[in-house]
């Protein structure tokens, strides 16, 4: 067994079908497979062996894809690093994962100490016609395939180890509800090292569909690339979706593209204003994924579902069981808010964190994965989110769930997005603060109405802050600790925030 078995089947079944469109060139499944085999052979020639840990950093999308597939072919264990990772973070992860190799682009981020560098450009040159390739490693069902990194919004990123067998079982679970496949062209416009986007592109290839990859992360390239490739699907993260929407607003792009069937956004919650912008300028069918690096996709919302319930996170996908439980892990009645937990078909969800037994014990218990989210699941398997357990704010003795308040504020006219955190005022009092990002400049929000709604949810001492942007990670999730610190400084200076009362 190898995580690439499903891709290998597509190579045999339709060798001449398009598999990858990148830099204006179309590569068939046969050609893509050959390029992967050549890169794997050259990595092997450089000393990389099955079981070796290898970091992928600074690679353009096409190179990143080839590197992930080549490592899997060899049985090497890859870890992808996002561009925002600091040198200290890279070094910490490299040590925890026991990385031996560092595959990078020339001029990319520095290589951690003790890790041997490999330049991608020197290994991926034109293949000679008779160049023999190393065979694909087999018998890897229980062997590590990749070690992914969590978002790290509440501290340092945790490591999630996936075996070759788990990757294939996740594909099997995902295929019945997968928006892609044969005849489809899927543009993946986000960092491929993020668990959500990486999973989508691999499932697209495994299902026999064609991938479209951009040459860079410039949002101005999205619409031209969609038109030129005639892509039928767009996959992106919430963070990138905001940049795409901003570009579309400035460029005054034409109406939605007729060949684009859907846009799938994942990584973080997408507020209503963002969804409206994408629907008006890009595609009427914008879907939002709820899931995690540990479990894959768990639920998906679509426009029809959001019309029925504006705050829905979608319906649980096939093969997923979910529950809301109390503090004693006892299931709550349908529709009641509690701590969420999920499980999938056997072997399709990670079973723990690599090198962190304490975190594993908190999040993985008796076959269930606890993502740390509050929410409810009704009798129809519809999921509603109420924020993170760790984000609950204690305001004057009352516990406030930020997720619920953010949904209320985000529905107000003129609000692009919001984030609610606990902040300590200069006089020592702790209050709830709502940071509001307006959808236009100058802001056109009803401050009194926002204050009234915030006060109704969080008490009379709550404060409202109008800010230009929220601090976020690469997935688009808000860095709440950083936001709380920034608001505390602004309040100490007497600026940015106003009492809600």
Order of alpha helices (4+ residues) and beta strands (2+ residues): alpha-beta-beta-alpha-beta-alpha-beta-alpha-beta-beta-alpha-beta-beta-alpha-beta-alpha-beta-alpha-beta-alpha-beta-alpha-beta-beta-alpha-beta-beta-beta-alpha-beta-beta-beta-beta-beta-beta-alpha-beta-beta-alpha-beta-alpha-beta
